[in-house]
Amino acid sequence: MASIIVLRPGVDWTATGGLFDWTLEFLISRLSERQTADHLQEIVDNNLGSLWIGDLPAPTQQEIVSHWRDGLVTTGERQLPETEHKVDVIRHLQELVDATYSAGFSETQDPG
């Protein structure tokens, strides 16, 4: 089943359910706002398959984008299993990062 992350109207990213879940799980432990982290966990646990970034508070949106830009691809390179498809999967994660720029999110500081 395909899943979707909508960054802005007209700017979205689709992925397999497994990669979508992994992408949200990447965020869950990193987010400073626990209510949003719990919401993301609920999406994963219930196989809801969609996340609309615009439904979240603006600071949380920016934090999510910052985490994706600062570590999604490198974490994927380290953690995802070595398969014949890994190069394509990493490229797909990079497409999500690129989409954050297309969606007009500003340059961000380390969410640290």
MODELLER restraints for C-alpha pairs under 7 A, 6 or more apart:
rsr = mdl.restraints
at = mdl.atoms
rsr.add(forms.Gaussian(group=physical.xy_distance, feature=features.Distance(at['CA:1:A'], at['CA:16:A']), mean=6.07, stdev=0.5))
rsr.add(forms.Gaussian(group=physical.xy_distance, feature=features.Distance(at['CA:1:A'], at['CA:17:A']), mean=5.75, stdev=0.5))
rsr.add(forms.Gaussian(group=physical.xy_distance, feature=features.Distance(at['CA:2:A'], at['CA:14:A']), mean=6.43, stdev=0.5))
rsr.add(forms.Gaussian(group=physical.xy_distance, feature=features.Distance(at['CA:2:A'], at['CA:15:A']), mean=5.56, stdev=0.5))
rsr.add(forms.Gaussian(group=physical.xy_distance, feature=features.Distance(at['CA:2:A'], at['CA:16:A']), mean=4.74, stdev=0.5))
rsr.add(forms.Gaussian(group=physical.xy_distance, feature=features.Distance(at['CA:2:A'], at['CA:17:A']), mean=5.70, stdev=0.5))
rsr.add(forms.Gaussian(group=physical.xy_distance, feature=features.Distance(at['CA:3:A'], at['CA:14:A']), mean=5.45, stdev=0.5))
rsr.add(forms.Gaussian(group=physical.xy_distance, feature=features.Distance(at['CA:3:A'], at['CA:15:A']), mean=5.38, stdev=0.5))
rsr.add(forms.Gaussian(group=physical.xy_distance, feature=features.Distance(at['CA:3:A'], at['CA:16:A']), mean=5.94, stdev=0.5))
rsr.add(forms.Gaussian(group=physical.xy_distance, feature=features.Distance(at['CA:3:A'], at['CA:17:A']), mean=5.50, stdev=0.5))
rsr.add(forms.Gaussian(group=physical.xy_distance, feature=features.Distance(at['CA:3:A'], at['CA:20:A']), mean=6.23, stdev=0.5))
rsr.add(forms.Gaussian(group=physical.xy_distance, feature=features.Distance(at['CA:3:A'], at['CA:49:A']), mean=4.43, stdev=0.5))
rsr.add(forms.Gaussian(group=physical.xy_distance, feature=features.Distance(at['CA:3:A'], at['CA:50:A']), mean=5.62, stdev=0.5))
rsr.add(forms.Gaussian(group=physical.xy_distance, feature=features.Distance(at['CA:4:A'], at['CA:12:A']), mean=6.78, stdev=0.5))
rsr.add(forms.Gaussian(group=physical.xy_distance, feature=features.Distance(at['CA:4:A'], at['CA:13:A']), mean=5.59, stdev=0.5))
rsr.add(forms.Gaussian(group=physical.xy_distance, feature=features.Distance(at['CA:4:A'], at['CA:14:A']), mean=4.35, stdev=0.5))
rsr.add(forms.Gaussian(group=physical.xy_distance, feature=features.Distance(at['CA:4:A'], at['CA:15:A']), mean=6.44, stdev=0.5))
rsr.add(forms.Gaussian(group=physical.xy_distance, feature=features.Distance(at['CA:4:A'], at['CA:49:A']), mean=6.27, stdev=0.5))
rsr.add(forms.Gaussian(group=physical.xy_distance, feature=features.Distance(at['CA:4:A'], at['CA:50:A']), mean=4.79, stdev=0.5))
rsr.add(forms.Gaussian(group=physical.xy_distance, feature=features.Distance(at['CA:4:A'], at['CA:51:A']), mean=6.49, stdev=0.5))
rsr.add(forms.Gaussian(group=physical.xy_distance, feature=features.Distance(at['CA:5:A'], at['CA:12:A']), mean=5.54, stdev=0.5))
rsr.add(forms.Gaussian(group=physical.xy_distance, feature=features.Distance(at['CA:5:A'], at['CA:13:A']), mean=5.21, stdev=0.5))
rsr.add(forms.Gaussian(group=physical.xy_distance, feature=features.Distance(at['CA:5:A'], at['CA:14:A']), mean=6.40, stdev=0.5))
rsr.add(forms.Gaussian(group=physical.xy_distance, feature=features.Distance(at['CA:5:A'], at['CA:50:A']), mean=5.66, stdev=0.5))
rsr.add(forms.Gaussian(group=physical.xy_distance, feature=features.Distance(at['CA:5:A'], at['CA:51:A']), mean=4.78, stdev=0.5))
rsr.add(forms.Gaussian(group=physical.xy_distance, feature=features.Distance(at['CA:5:A'], at['CA:52:A']), mean=5.93, stdev=0.5))
rsr.add(forms.Gaussian(group=physical.xy_distance, feature=features.Distance(at['CA:6:A'], at['CA:12:A']), mean=4.24, stdev=0.5))
rsr.add(forms.Gaussian(group=physical.xy_distance, feature=features.Distance(at['CA:6:A'], at['CA:13:A']), mean=6.49, stdev=0.5))
rsr.add(forms.Gaussian(group=physical.xy_distance, feature=features.Distance(at['CA:6:A'], at['CA:51:A']), mean=6.23, stdev=0.5))
rsr.add(forms.Gaussian(group=physical.xy_distance, feature=features.Distance(at['CA:6:A'], at['CA:52:A']), mean=4.78, stdev=0.5))
rsr.add(forms.Gaussian(group=physical.xy_distance, feature=features.Distance(at['CA:6:A'], at['CA:53:A']), mean=6.05, stdev=0.5))
rsr.add(forms.Gaussian(group=physical.xy_distance, feature=features.Distance(at['CA:7:A'], at['CA:52:A']), mean=6.49, stdev=0.5))
rsr.add(forms.Gaussian(group=physical.xy_distance, feature=features.Distance(at['CA:7:A'], at['CA:53:A']), mean=5.30, stdev=0.5))
rsr.add(forms.Gaussian(group=physical.xy_distance, feature=features.Distance(at['CA:7:A'], at['CA:54:A']), mean=6.74, stdev=0.5))
rsr.add(forms.Gaussian(group=physical.xy_distance, feature=features.Distance(at['CA:7:A'], at['CA:100:A']), mean=6.93, stdev=0.5))
rsr.add(forms.Gaussian(group=physical.xy_distance, feature=features.Distance(at['CA:7:A'], at['CA:103:A']), mean=6.24, stdev=0.5))
rsr.add(forms.Gaussian(group=physical.xy_distance, feature=features.Distance(at['CA:8:A'], at['CA:54:A']), mean=6.62, stdev=0.5))
rsr.add(forms.Gaussian(group=physical.xy_distance, feature=features.Distance(at['CA:8:A'], at['CA:103:A']), mean=5.78, stdev=0.5))
rsr.add(forms.Gaussian(group=physical.xy_distance, feature=features.Distance(at['CA:11:A'], at['CA:99:A']), mean=6.86, stdev=0.5))
rsr.add(forms.Gaussian(group=physical.xy_distance, feature=features.Distance(at['CA:11:A'], at['CA:103:A']), mean=5.94, stdev=0.5))
rsr.add(forms.Gaussian(group=physical.xy_distance, feature=features.Distance(at['CA:13:A'], at['CA:96:A']), mean=6.07, stdev=0.5))
rsr.add(forms.Gaussian(group=physical.xy_distance, feature=features.Distance(at['CA:17:A'], at['CA:49:A']), mean=6.59, stdev=0.5))
rsr.add(forms.Gaussian(group=physical.xy_distance, feature=features.Distance(at['CA:21:A'], at['CA:44:A']), mean=5.62, stdev=0.5))
rsr.add(forms.Gaussian(group=physical.xy_distance, feature=features.Distance(at['CA:24:A'], at['CA:40:A']), mean=6.33, stdev=0.5))
rsr.add(forms.Gaussian(group=physical.xy_distance, feature=features.Distance(at['CA:27:A'], at['CA:64:A']), mean=6.96, stdev=0.5))
rsr.add(forms.Gaussian(group=physical.xy_distance, feature=features.Distance(at['CA:28:A'], at['CA:37:A']), mean=4.76, stdev=0.5))
rsr.add(forms.Gaussian(group=physical.xy_distance, feature=features.Distance(at['CA:28:A'], at['CA:40:A']), mean=6.62, stdev=0.5))
rsr.add(forms.Gaussian(group=physical.xy_distance, feature=features.Distance(at['CA:28:A'], at['CA:41:A']), mean=6.86, stdev=0.5))
rsr.add(forms.Gaussian(group=physical.xy_distance, feature=features.Distance(at['CA:31:A'], at['CA:37:A']), mean=6.16, stdev=0.5))
rsr.add(forms.Gaussian(group=physical.xy_distance, feature=features.Distance(at['CA:43:A'], at['CA:49:A']), mean=6.83, stdev=0.5))
rsr.add(forms.Gaussian(group=physical.xy_distance, feature=features.Distance(at['CA:53:A'], at['CA:61:A']), mean=6.14, stdev=0.5))
rsr.add(forms.Gaussian(group=physical.xy_distance, feature=features.Distance(at['CA:63:A'], at['CA:111:A']), mean=5.92, stdev=0.5))
rsr.add(forms.Gaussian(group=physical.xy_distance, feature=features.Distance(at['CA:65:A'], at['CA:100:A']), mean=6.53, stdev=0.5))
rsr.add(forms.Gaussian(group=physical.xy_distance, feature=features.Distance(at['CA:66:A'], at['CA:108:A']), mean=5.73, stdev=0.5))
rsr.add(forms.Gaussian(group=physical.xy_distance, feature=features.Distance(at['CA:66:A'], at['CA:109:A']), mean=6.97, stdev=0.5))
rsr.add(forms.Gaussian(group=physical.xy_distance, feature=features.Distance(at['CA:66:A'], at['CA:110:A']), mean=6.63, stdev=0.5))
rsr.add(forms.Gaussian(group=physical.xy_distance, feature=features.Distance(at['CA:66:A'], at['CA:111:A']), mean=6.43, stdev=0.5))
rsr.add(forms.Gaussian(group=physical.xy_distance, feature=features.Distance(at['CA:67:A'], at['CA:111:A']), mean=6.97, stdev=0.5))
rsr.add(forms.Gaussian(group=physical.xy_distance, feature=features.Distance(at['CA:68:A'], at['CA:97:A']), mean=6.13, stdev=0.5))
rsr.add(forms.Gaussian(group=physical.xy_distance, feature=features.Distance(at['CA:69:A'], at['CA:97:A']), mean=5.61, stdev=0.5))
rsr.add(forms.Gaussian(group=physical.xy_distance, feature=features.Distance(at['CA:73:A'], at['CA:90:A']), mean=6.26, stdev=0.5))
rsr.add(forms.Gaussian(group=physical.xy_distance, feature=features.Distance(at['CA:73:A'], at['CA:93:A']), mean=6.01, stdev=0.5))
rsr.add(forms.Gaussian(group=physical.xy_distance, feature=features.Distance(at['CA:73:A'], at['CA:94:A']), mean=6.16, stdev=0.5))
rsr.add(forms.Gaussian(group=physical.xy_distance, feature=features.Distance(at['CA:76:A'], at['CA:90:A']), mean=6.51, stdev=0.5))
rsr.add(forms.Gaussian(group=physical.xy_distance, feature=features.Distance(at['CA:77:A'], at['CA:90:A']), mean=6.73, stdev=0.5))
